[in-house]
């Protein structure tokens, strides 16, 4: 029987409204119970404490609070579903069954009286929408495989609870819908993409939980979205075992963190815990750290071959190997224990009983028994073992044992002549014939080395534990950083990036495979770009010599160069004449000095903002640098000073590539001198 789609939508929204009312009632009841429970505990605190019932009382309150959070979260998801309960439908007939199932797919499950109206996009049965065209299809639930045929695939456009259109298709995601979504203007925040997830993206999202994945995806391939949607998938699959607060994402910077912060809430999930590696370094080292943006700014402004060679070396697995060999070899060999003797009993005649720990015993434990562990782990284990002798001989209770262990640790650390992290770093730099910086902050390229030394010597002060780890912009991290990720997070991970977007160095395919092997990851490559028009994507690919790229067939204007007498005046005219319909336009400069110069002149002609803080992204016209704009997208991008003096070397080419791939619809270059040779095939407008 043919379904009346309008009636089905109205019925589904009625059910959502019913669920909203039910959840409001439940939420109000739990809020009342929580308020009453807190009040009663406050009034009877002394009696409850005296009777030993505080534990149960707090446990009950926590249970009510958890219920309140669940109802609140359910309400949030239902309000999202009310606007657009589903985006697709598949009709599926199981093998050897007569009845066909009509499966509507949305951001969350909607059911009533044991009837399923909408299946969550993450449910096993929904995977067929992404993976199959009409005809034979299958899905898995645990180890069971369900086979059959998809007899219909229908896609919907629903806004504010109104059915605007729908059509049937034989494709996974109809190109018409995909092109419409991609043709939209850039938004202030990254959006969820459940209605347009592609087959190769879906495969990554639904990988086995314990699989470690490294995704090498070209610019615009959706790798960040995939990582976030994988997080949403894991939260669905392991609901009750993994919470949003159990998933940690390492973002490149705070602007990018702000840009992606709405993806999970759009899917009805709480946001993940986010941080940057620089924030972790600052917290542990308690020292100022040079930002990546500042480091790239120095390179872009005045690249020196000696500095580039040093960056290249510090970005290699050879450098990591040298650091670990030094720490576990020559440095550890300076550990020189002495005999330890403790008086545990003395009689009136002056006779004493002692517990002795000869130097040879400490050496044996340190260099042989606990060989292979980091320094602080060896010290912890020896201190524990020595303290337990006192406990076993009943000189100390178990409660006193912790204080004794801490005393032993302090003594054992004294057997290491050099314990200062800065000094250890200086010695290692001297061994490697590398220069020390003369600034008060730690160099960006050295923060990983400092952290590795700190971790090896003392462990970390803070708990960064997680049940799942997401690392974005993988190419920006060094092997020392990646080594620390492996040390700190003994949990499954997805690591995403694009080696072609590494500005300060060139990264080979071999490095990519070594990194995947080092992390124990499956290496998956994505070579289809969805962000830019075909013309922009082709130009960007030609910059770095990429040839195996797939493009979505979304056409637009060719990139062009404007030769200008007054560059800022030309930029203002481009914005006024060529970018009228766009909401987000970026003037992406090579470095901060250049950006400040352009902004100073341009701000006298039009309203524009320097992009330095997350909230700045809300403005229409932004002046920024390539380093800050990384990972973000704009409707139109204008790259100023694109002349032969400003863009001439490999670093410049990398900057041009990253800047160009930020553009969705239009890409412009401006200059007052001869255009860069890298732009030789682009039309010049005078």
N, C-alpha and C positions, 0 to 999 in steps of 0.2 A: 504494500500500500504506500503510495506517494505521501511523503510528509509535507504538511503545510508549514513552510519554514517560518513564516511570520507568526503563526500560532505557537510553534515550538519555542521561538525566542520569547514570546510573551509569557508562556508557561514557565520557562526556565527562570526568567526574571522574577516572576511571582514567587518561585521557590526561594530564590536568593533573598528577596524581601522578607519572606517568612523566616529564613535562617537569621537574617539581621535582627529581627525583633526578638527571636529566641535568645540570641547571643547577648543582646542588650539587657534582657531580663536576667540572664545568668551572670553577666558582669556586675550588674547592680547588686544582686544577691551576694556575690562573693566579696564585693567591696564592703557591703554591710557587715558580713561575717568577720572580715579582716579587721574592720574598725572596732567591732564589738570584742573580738579576741584580744586586741591590743589593749583596749580599755580594761577588760577583766584581768589581764595579766598585770597591768600597772597597779590596779587596786589591790590585788592579792599576791604581789610579788614576794613579800617576806614569807608568807605561809607556804607558797608554792616552792620557794627555794629551800625552806626548812624541811619540807617533805620529799625533797629530791626530785621534784617534778618539772624543773625548768627545761630539761632536755626535751621532754615530750611536748611541753607547751610551745617551745620555739619551733619544734619539728612540725606541729600542727599549723602554726602560723605560716611557716614556709610553704607547706602544702597548699594552703589557701591562696597564698601569694602567687604560687606557680599556676594555679588554676586561673587566677585573675589575668595573668600574663597570656595564657593560652586563649582565653575568651577575647582579650583585647587584640591579639594577633589575628584570630579568626575573623573578627569584625573588620579589621584592616583589609584582609584578603577579600572578604565578601563585598566590600565597597568598591574594590577594583573590578570584581567580577560583574557587578551590577551594570557597569558601563559597557563591558564587552565580555559576556560570559564564555564565548568560544570564538575561535577563528577558523576552524576547519572541521570537516566531517569525513570519515571513511566508512563505507559499508563493507563488512567483512563476513564471509561465509566460511565457517570452519569445515575442514575436510570431513566428508561423510555426515554432515548435518544439513538439514533442509532450511532452517531459519537463518536469515541474514541479520547480523547485528548492525545497528546504526550507532556509530561511535562519534560523538562530538568531542572536540579537543579544545581545552582552554588552559588558563594558567593555574587552575586548581580544580579539584573534584567537586562536583555538585550532585548530590543525591537526595532522594526523599522517598520514604516508605520503601526502602530497599531497592528502589529503582535508580539506576545511574543515568543522569541527564548529561553530565559532562565529565570526561576523563581528564585527569591531570596530564599535561604534556610530557611529564616525566614517567608516567606509568608504562609498564612494558608493552601493553597493547598499542599505546600511542606511537611507539617507535616506528611502526609500519608506515605512518604518515610521512616520515622523513626518509625512510630507506627504500620504499618501493613505489613503482608506478602501478597502473591497473594490471591485474593478473595475479599469478602466484605470489604469496607472501607468507611470512611467518614471524612469530615473536616468542621470546623465552620468558618463562617465570621460573627462576632458579635453574634447575637442570631439565625442566620439562619444556618441550618444543611444541608449539601449536601452529599447525599449517592450515592453509586455506587459500582463498582468493579474495582480492580487493575488487569489488564490482563497481564502486563509485568513489571518487575523490572530489570533494567540494570545498571551496574556499570562500570565506565571508568577509565582508567589510561592514563592521558594526561599530557605531559610535554613539555614545550617550544612550545606550539601550535601543537604538533604532537600527533596523536592518537596511543598509544603504544599497547593497548589491551582493550577489553571489554568483559563482559560475563553476562549472565542472571542468576538470582537467585530467589529462592522462599523465601529467608530469608530477615530480615530487613536490616542488614548489614552483608554481606557474611563473614563468618569466615576466608576465604582465604585472603580477603582484610584487615580485621582487624589484622590478624596475620602478614601480610607483613608490615603494618604500625608500629606495636608494635616491630617488629624485627629490625627496624632501630636503628642506633646509636643515643645516646643522642645528642641534639643540644645545642648550646650556649644559645639560647632563647627558651622558651616554644612556641609550635606551635598551630595554630588553628586546631580544630578536626571536622569540619563540615561534612566531608565525613564519619566519623565513630561514630558519636553521637549515643548512644544506646537509646532504648525506655525509660528506666527509667531515663536517663539523659535528654532526650528531654522533658519529662513531667515536670521536674523542670525548664528547660529553658523557657518553654511557660506558666508557671503559670500566673494567673491573675496579673496585674500590682500592685495592692494594697495588694497582699498577702505577708505577712512576712513569710520568710522561714528559718528554721534552718536545715542544712544538716549535718548529722553525717555520714561521709564516711570513710571507712577504707583506709589505705595507698594505693595509686595507683588507687583509684576509680574515679578519674577525677574531684573531687569536685571544685578545683580552676578553672579548665577549664570551668566547668559548670557555675560558677559564672560570669566569663568573657563573656561567650557566652550568658548568660542571659542579661548582659549589652548590648551586640550587638543587641539582640532581641528587647529590650526595645527602643533602639535608632532607630530601624527600625519601630517598631509599633507606636511610638510617635514622629516620625520625625517632627521637627518644634516646638515641645513642650519640648522635652528633648534633650539637647546637651551632648556631652562627658564631658564637663566641669561641668555639673550638677550632675555627678555620682562620688562619692568619694569611694575609696577603702583604707581600713586600712590594710596595709601589715605588716608582722612580722619584716622585716628588709630591709635595702637598697639593699643587695645582691639579696634577693628574688624579690624586686620591679624591679630590672634590668632584672631578669630572665623572668618575665611575660610581659615585656613592649612591645613585638612585636605581641601579640595575636590580639589585636584590629586593629592595622594597617594591619595585614594580611587579615583582613576581610573588609578592606576599610573604617574603622572608625578611628577617632582620639583617641588618648590615653585618659584614664580617669585621674582624679586628684588623685594622690597617696600620702599618708603620712603614718607615723607610729604613734602609740599612744605615744611613747616616744618623738617624735618631737612635738606633740601637748602639752605634759606636759612641755617640755622645754620652748616652746613659752609662755605658760601661767604663769608658776611658775618662769621663768627667773633664774633657778638654774640648775646645772648639775644633771643629772639623771643616776643612775647606769643602765647599759644595761642589757637586759635579758641574753645575752651571758655571761656577767661577773657574774651574779647571779648564773647561771647554772654551770659555771666554778667552783665557790666556793663550790657548793654542790657536784659536781662530784669529786673534789679534796679531800675534807675532810668533808663528811656529818656528822653533829651533830644532834642528835635526837631532842634536844631542838629547833634548828632552823627549822628542818623539821616540827615539831609540830606547830610552829608559822606560817610557810608558809601554812600549811593545814588549820589553823584557819582563816588566812587572805584571803584564797581562798573559804571561805564558805559564804552562805547567812546569817548565824548567825552573822558573823562579820559585814556584810552590815547592818543588822537590828540594831545591837548595835550602829553603827556609826550614823545612821539616828535618832534613839531614843535619842542619846546624843545631836545631833545638834538641833533637834526640841523640845527637852525637857529641861533638866538642863541648857544647854548653852543658849537657847533663854530666859529662865526665868531670866537671868542676865540683860536683857534689861530693863533699869529703866529711863523712860522719866521724864522730868521736865517741868514746866510751861514755855510757850513761849509767849512773848508779843512784838509786833512791833508797833512803833509810825508811824502813817501814816499822821498825821496833827497836827500842833501846832500853836496856835494864839499868838498874841503879848503879851497877858497877861499870857502866860505860860500854858494855858489849852491844853491838848493833847487828841487826839483820837487814840485809839489803836485797833489793831486786835489781839485777844488773842487766844491761843491754849492751853487749860489746859492740864496738864499731864494726867488726866483721859481720855480726848478725844483721845490723842495719844495712850494710853494703849488700849482703846476700839477698835480703828482701827487696831492696831498691833496684839492684841491677839484674837480678835473675828471677825471683819469684813474681815480681810485678812488672817485669820487662814488657814493653809494648804499650803501657799506659802512659797518659800524660803525667807531667810532674806532679800536679796537685792531687791526682788520683792516687799516685804511689804514696804521697805523704799522708793522705787521708787513711789509706789502708794500713800503713805501718803504725800511725797514731792510734787507730782503732785496735789493732792487734796488741800493742803495748799496753793500752789502757785496760783491755780485757784481762790481762794477767793479774792486775790489781783486783778486779772484780771477782775473778775465779778464786783468788786466794782470800777473798772476803775482807780485803782492806778498804774497798770502796763499794758503795751500793751502785746499782744501775743508774740511779738518778744522779749520783756524783760523777758517774763515768764520763758524761759529756764534757764537763769542765776539765777533766783530766785529759781527754782527747785533745781539746783545744790547746792545753799547755804543751802537750807533746808536739802538736803541729807547729807551734811557735819555735820550739827548740829545734825541730828537724829542719825548718826553713833556714835557720841560722847556719846550717852546714853548707848552704849554697852561697858562695862569695858574692855574686851579683844577683840581686833580686829586683832591682828597679827596672821597670818595663822600658823606660826611655834609654837606659844604659844598654840593655840587651839589644834594643833596636839599633843603637849606634854601632855596637860591635858587629852586628850582622851586616849593616850597610857598608862598614869598612871592609869586611871580608869579601863583599860583592863588588867593591870598587865603585860604589854609588854615593852620590853627593847627599849631604843632609840639607834640608831646607832651612832657611834663616828666618822664617816667619813664626809667629806665636801660635798659629793653628797647625794641626796635623794635615799634611797634604792629602788630597782626595785619594791619590793612588797608594798612599801608605796606611790608610785607616784599617784595611784588612790585615796588614802585617802586624800593626799594633794590637789589634783584637786577637789575632792568632797567638801572639806572645802572651797576652793577658790570659787567654783561655788556657794555654798550656801550663802557665805558672800557677794561676790561682782559680781557674774556672771563672764563671760569670756571677755577678752579684744578683742579677735579676732572673726571674723565671720567664722564659719566652716559649714555654711548651705549647704545642698545638696538636690536634689530631689530624689536621690536613694543612698542607702548605701550598700557597700559590706564589710563584716568583714571576714578576712581570719585567719586561725589558732585560731579559737574560744576558744579552750581548754587552750590557753596560757593566757587568760584574766581572771581576778577575777570578782566576782559579783559586786564589787564596780566599776570596769571598765565598766561592762555591764550596770550598773545603769546610768553611765555618757553617754554612747552611747544613751540610751533611752531619757535622758534629752536633749542632744545636737542635735539629729537628729530626728525630728518629721516627718519622711518620711518612705516609704516602704524600706525593707532591705532584703538581703540574707546573712545569717551568716553560714559559713562553717568551719568544723574542724573535728578532730578525737580524741576522748577522750583517745584512746589508745596511742597517741603520746605525752601525757603530761608527761614530764620527772620528775618534782619535786614533783608530787603528783599523787595519784590514783583517778580517777574521776568515779563516779558511774553512772549507767543508770538513777537513780532517779534525780541526779544533772542535767543531760541532759534534762529531762522532765520539771524540775523546771525552768531551763533557758528558754526553749521554751515557757512555760506559762508566765514567767516574761516579755518576749519580745513580747508576743502575736503572736508567730510563729507557723506555721505548722512544725511538726518534721518529717523529711523524712530521712530514713536510707538507705545507699548504702553499700551493702555487697559483691560486685563483684570487684575484683582488676584486673587492666589492665596493670600495670606497669611492674612488675617482672615476670620472668619465674615461672612456676608452682612450681618448686623445691624451689626457693628462697621464694616465697610467703608462701608455706606450712611451711617452717622452721620458718619464722617470726611469723606466726600465732601460732605455737606451743610454742613459747617463752612466749606469754601472755595468752595462753589457749583459743584462739578463735576457735570455731568449726563450726560456721554457715557461713563460707566464701565460695564464689564462685570464681573459677579461670578460666581465659582464658586458653584454652588448648595449651599453648605455652611452649614446653619443652626445657630444657637446662641442664647444669651440676649441680650436687648437690653441695651445699656449702661445703667447706673443710677447715681443719685447717693444717697449716704448722708449725711443730715444728722446730725451728731454733736455730742454734748456734750463728749466727749473723743475727738478725732480719732484719735490713735495707738491707743487702745483699740479703736476701731471698725475700724481697719486690721488689727489683730491678729485680730479676730473674723472679718473677711472672709477672711483667709488661712486661718484654722482651719476655717471652715464652708463657704466657697465654692470653695476652691482645694486641697482635699485631694489630688486626683489629679494636680496639676501639679508639674513639676520645676523650673520657672524662673518666678519671680514678680518683677516690678519695680515699685517705688514710684518713679514718675518725677516729679521736682520741677522747678519753674520755674528755679531757680538754685541755686548751691552753698550759699549761706547758708540757704535754705529746706531743702535736702537735709540739711545738718548738723543743723539743728534737729529735723527729723523723725527722723533716725537716732538722735540723742541720747536722745529719749524712747522710740522704738520698740524700741531695743536692750535696754531694761530689761524689755520685755514678751515679746519673741520673739528667736530667733537670726536676725540679719540682718547684711549686710555693705555697706559703702559701695563702690560700683563706681568704682575709680580706676585699677587696674592690670589687665592682661589676665587674670591668674590669678584675680582676684576673680569673674570670670564663672562659675566652677565652682560657686559657692554658690547655694543655692536661692532665698533671698529677698535681693534687692538694692535698695539705695536709691541713686538716681542722678539725674542731670539730663538734660533733653531733649538737650542738646548731646552728651553722652557716649553716650547710648543710640541715637543716630542710626545707622541701618543694621543694627541688631541686632533680634532678635525674641524675644518672651517668651510663655509660655503665657497669663499674665494680667498686666494692667497696672492699677495703682491710681494715680490722679492726685490728690494731696492739695491742700488749700487752693483748691479749684475754686470760689471765691466771686466775687462781683461786684467786689470791690476788687482781687483778685489777677489776674483775667483779664478785661480790659476793652477793650484796644486791638488794633490789627492785629498787632503783634508777639506779643501773648498768644495770638491766634487761631492764628498760625503754630505757636507752641509746642504748643498743644493738638492741632493736626492731626498734627504729627510724633509727639508722645507717644502719641496714640490709635492710630496706625497701626503701633505696635510690637507690639500685642496680637494673638495668634493666636485665642484662644478666648473670653476674657472681659475686659471693660473696666469699671472702676469709677471713680467720682469721689467724693471725700469733702470735706466742708467743715463749719465750725461757724457760718458766717454764711449770708446769702442766696446761693444759687447764681448763678454767672455767667449773664448773659443769653444767652451762646453755647450754654448747655445747656438752653434753655427747653423743648425738645421731649422731654427725657429724664425717665423716671419717677423720682420722688423717694421714697426709703425713709427713714422717720423712726424 
